Amino acid sequence: MGITVREMLELEYFKDFKVIAGHRGIDRQIQGVAVLDAPDGFKWTKGKELVISSGYIFSQQPETLEKYALEGPIDRIAGLGIKVDRYMKEIPKVVIEAFEKKGTPLIWIPNEPAWMDVVNQLNVLVMNNSIKRFKIGAINPMNYSNLTYESRKIDKILSHIEDEMGFPAMVYDLTSDKHYYSSSRFNEISEGIETSEFWSPGLEHTVEVLCDNLNIVRYKVKSESYSQPYSWITVPITVGDEKKAYFVIVEADDTMDYFDQFVLRIGFLLLQSLYEQMLVAQSIKDLGVEKFVSDIISKNLEGEEQISKRAAEVGLDTSKESIIVAVRQRGGDVNLSSYRDEIQSVAVNTIRKIGGRAVITLDGVCVLIFPLDEKSTAEKGLEQIFNGLEEFESRFKKKEASADFVFGVSDIPDRITNIRRNYERAVQSVKMGCIIYPDRKRISYSELGLFAWMDVKEDELDIMLKSIDRLIESDTDGELLDTLRVYLECQMNYSLTSKKIFVHINTVRKRVARISELISFDLDEPTNRLKLEMVLKFLQR
């Protein structure tokens, strides 16, 4: 939406401009300015322009003005302004009657104003009016506690854009995979177009760059549904070096006017600013969550009441159960604590889609928190989480190619108030999992069995293996180790062992006797059996 002739004339700068005909069209909309000083200039009139002229061409060729008034497109223009006193002195009666009949304002312009000043004054007026109608001052993006803030503000901006321009608009948020629309008209007139096609069209199309600095692009495709090429305008919303969303305005078979470009840019800048401020707000929230989790783990925050209070302050729901995941870099080539910003950036575009949060604790452990959806099963929730972990690592590798993560999953859902216990389970899962299952990317706490309660360091394996090194050296075909493993699983029962390995019971007795000779401890001692069972588990790697 531009401005009306009435709004222009009410401005102090235009106080000496006088309407001499076509008064009933004073509310016509101005969408641009065109200078007419050529005999055939009216041929290029598009519509809604305020046409201005020094009158020189009309004084030299009087029939030109009459032809323009009687045969030209004056019913489509916003108005015609002429510096009458400079060259013409008066307007022919037939011209005045034609403008009066068609209700098109004919405006007497004083000699003094320069055309550049006229255009600048109109531009400033349109810009100021557009800003007022957007009500920028009412948009307060720093309300951290309002969880519906983003949706409300984006909807508000988009609805203003459609009200001003008459074209429906959309914002597609890449992080949340969410669409925001100015109205239902967007889907109605863009039916059949996939969302991604608005910035990556699959059909044959042309591209017109409207602003290279802001990457504002108009796409045009041929459509059987429209007489003119179907078009839309797309602008990426980028924060830092990452695209956060796409802003799209559908023109269909029409195109926006000159002053509509002002609204387009104001709307985009508001959305861009909103996303930047949302990032700042989210960063503050992330720091709050990080401090909250670290305080619980370090036992600086205890007691359900105190934990619940702090959780509410950082936007965590204590009524929901969560899954906790500890992340470890295999081999230690990447220090995750030094990649805090990168981890948060990747988290926003991956696990945040399913409600996940990333935290770097005081001791440098990367912890991922996933609240479970009450409407979904735990199995379905874990499946979503596992998919999210894969995407998380894949995205992080684009920033750090040497990343090779192992995920320890505390797969026993629990409330945030018990996060320390689940954190310890997740850390134990990744610690013991790397030893027991060295080739696995993901180890759940429930898979550890007895090893969930043990604290074994990798450098202690050699010490443990030495206690059975004679057995390993003598067992060239693996027969003794297999027998020992099954024998322990069967609680040292000869009969069950013989059935499981399909040999005679006496064979089992002989093998166990041979094993006892080769190892350096007594199998009747429970602690020794547990230790041996752990060593055998390691040997399965």
C-alpha positions, 0 to 999 in steps of 0.5 A, spaced: 500 500 500 502 506 498 499 513 499 493 516 497 492 523 493 489 526 499 495 524 504 500 527 500 496 533 499 495 534 507 503 534 508 506 540 509 511 540 503 505 539 498 500 545 501 501 549 495 499 543 490 491 544 488 486 540 485 483 543 479 479 537 477 477 530 479 476 531 486 472 525 487 478 521 486 482 524 491 483 517 495 486 514 489 492 510 491 499 513 489 504 507 487 510 511 484 511 517 480 512 518 473 515 524 469 511 526 463 515 530 458 514 526 451 509 526 446 508 519 447 509 518 454 502 516 456 504 509 452 508 507 458 503 508 464 502 502 468 497 504 473 497 508 480 502 513 478 502 520 480 504 523 473 508 529 473 510 534 468 513 541 467 508 542 461 513 544 456 511 538 451 503 541 452 505 548 450 509 546 444 504 540 442 497 542 445 493 537 442 498 532 446 494 534 453 487 533 450 489 526 447 492 524 453 486 526 457 481 523 452 484 517 449 490 516 454 489 511 461 488 517 465 482 512 469 488 508 471 493 513 474 493 516 481 493 523 478 496 528 473 500 534 476 502 540 472 507 546 473 501 550 469 504 557 470 511 555 467 509 554 460 502 553 459 498 559 463 492 555 463 489 548 462 484 547 456 476 546 458 476 540 455 481 537 459 478 539 465 472 536 463 475 529 462 479 529 468 472 531 472 468 526 468 473 520 470 474 522 477 482 523 476 485 528 480 488 534 476 493 537 480 496 544 479 503 544 481 507 551 483 514 552 479 519 552 485 519 544 487 524 540 484 522 533 481 527 530 486 524 533 492 517 531 490 519 524 489 523 524 496 518 527 500 513 522 497 518 516 499 519 519 506 511 519 507 510 512 504 516 509 509 513 513 515 506 511 514 508 504 513 512 504 519 506 507 523 502 501 520 507 496 522 507 498 529 514 497 530 514 500 537 509 494 539 513 489 537 517 487 544 522 481 542 525 480 549 519 477 553 523 470 554 518 467 559 513 467 553 513 461 549 508 463 544 512 469 542 515 467 536 509 465 533 505 471 535 510 476 532 511 472 526 503 472 525 503 479 526 508 481 521 505 477 516 498 479 517 500 487 516 504 485 510 498 482 507 494 488 509 499 493 506 500 490 499 494 485 498 499 479 497 499 473 502 506 471 505 509 466 509 515 464 513 518 457 513 522 456 519 527 451 518 529 449 525 522 447 527 519 445 520 514 450 521 509 454 517 507 461 518 501 464 514 499 471 513 492 468 511 489 462 508 489 465 501 497 463 501 495 456 500 489 457 496 493 461 491 499 456 491 496 450 491 500 444 488 507 448 490 511 444 495 514 448 500 521 447 498 520 450 491 519 457 493 526 457 494 528 451 489 523 451 484 523 444 480 519 447 474 522 451 468 523 458 471 526 465 471 530 469 476 529 476 477 534 479 483 530 485 486 536 486 491 542 483 491 544 485 498 538 482 501 538 476 496 531 478 495 529 474 488 523 474 484 521 467 481 517 466 475 514 460 472 509 459 467 502 456 469 496 454 465 492 457 471 494 464 470 494 468 463 501 471 466 507 468 469 506 465 476 511 469 480 513 469 488 518 473 491 523 469 496 528 472 501 532 468 506 532 470 513 540 468 515 543 469 522 550 469 522 552 464 517 546 460 517 539 460 514 534 460 519 527 461 515 525 463 508 520 469 507 515 468 501 510 473 498 506 470 492 504 475 487 501 469 482 499 473 476 500 480 479 506 484 481 507 488 486 508 496 485 514 500 487 511 503 494 510 495 495 517 494 495 518 499 501 513 494 505 517 488 503 523 491 506 520 493 512 517 486 513 523 483 512 528 487 516 523 486 522 523 478 521 530 479 520 531 483 527 526 478 530 530 472 529 536 475 531 533 477 537 530 470 538 537 467 538 540 472 543 534 470 547 535 463 546 542 463 548 540 466 554 536 461 556 541 455 554 546 458 559 540 458 564 539 451 562 546 449 562 547 453 569 541 449 572 544 442 570 551 443 572 548 446 579 544 439 580 550 435 578 555 438 582 550 438 588 550 446 588 542 445 587 538 440 591 531 439 594 525 437 589 522 444 591 528 448 589 530 444 583 522 445 581 523 453 582 529 453 578 527 449 572 521 453 571 525 459 571 529 456 565 523 454 561 523 446 563 517 442 565 518 438 571 512 434 570 515 431 564 519 425 564 526 426 560 531 421 557 538 424 558 544 422 553 551 423 554 556 425 548 563 423 548 568 423 542 571 417 540 579 417 541 578 424 544 581 428 538 575 433 539 574 437 546 567 438 546 567 443 551 571 448 546 565 447 541 560 450 546 557 455 540 558 450 535 554 444 539 548 449 540 548 451 533 547 444 531 542 442 536 538 448 534 537 445 527 537 438 529 535 435 536 531 442 538 526 440 533 524 434 537 524 438 544 531 436 545 536 441 549 544 441 549 548 442 555 556 443 556 557 441 564 562 444 568 567 438 567 566 439 560 561 433 558 556 434 553 549 432 555 543 432 551 536 432 554 530 430 551 523 431 554 518 425 552 511 426 549 506 424 553 502 422 547 507 418 545 510 411 547 517 411 550 519 406 544 517 411 539 520 417 543 527 413 543 526 412 536 525 419 535 531 421 539 536 416 536 534 419 529 535 426 532 542 423 535 544 421 528 542 428 525 546 431 530 553 428 529 552 429 521 551 436 522 557 437 527 561 433 522 560 439 517 563 443 522 568 439 525 570 433 520 574 429 525 568 428 530 566 421 531 561 421 537 559 415 542 552 416 545 551 414 552 543 413 553 540 413 560 533 410 557 530 410 563 525 416 563 525 420 569 523 427 571 528 433 571 528 433 578 532 427 578 536 429 572 543 427 576 541 420 577 540 419 569 546 424 568 550 419 572 547 413 568 548 416 561 555 417 563 556 410 565 553 408 559 558 411 554 564 410 559 563 402 560 559 402 553 566 404 549 569 398 553 564 393 552 562 395 545 567 399 542 564 399 535 557 401 537 555 408 536 550 408 541 549 404 548 543 404 552 544 404 560 539 398 560 544 394 555 550 394 560 547 389 565 551 388 571 557 392 568 552 398 569 555 398 577 562 397 575 567 402 574 573 399 570 578 404 566 580 402 559 588 401 562 586 396 567 584 391 562 591 389 561 592 388 568 585 383 568 587 380 562 594 378 565 590 373 570 588 369 564 593 370 559 595 362 560 588 360 558 588 365 552 595 362 549 593 355 550 586 356 547 588 356 540 581 354 537 577 358 542 574 352 545 576 353 552 574 360 552 567 358 549 566 353 554 568 358 560 563 363 558 557 358 557 559 355 564 559 362 568 552 363 564 549 357 567 551 358 574 557 353 574 552 347 572 555 342 568 549 339 565 546 345 563 553 347 560 553 341 556 546 342 553 548 349 551 554 347 547 552 340 545 558 336 548 558 330 553 558 332 560 564 329 562 567 333 556 565 339 560 568 337 566 575 336 563 575 342 560 573 346 566 578 342 570 583 344 564 581 351 565 582 351 573 589 349 571 591 355 567 587 361 570 590 364 577 584 364 581 579 360 584 572 360 580 568 358 587 570 365 589 564 370 587 568 376 586 573 372 581 567 369 577 564 376 576 571 379 574 572 373 569 565 374 566 567 381 565 574 379 562 570 374 557 565 380 555 571 384 553 574 379 549 568 378 545 570 385 542 
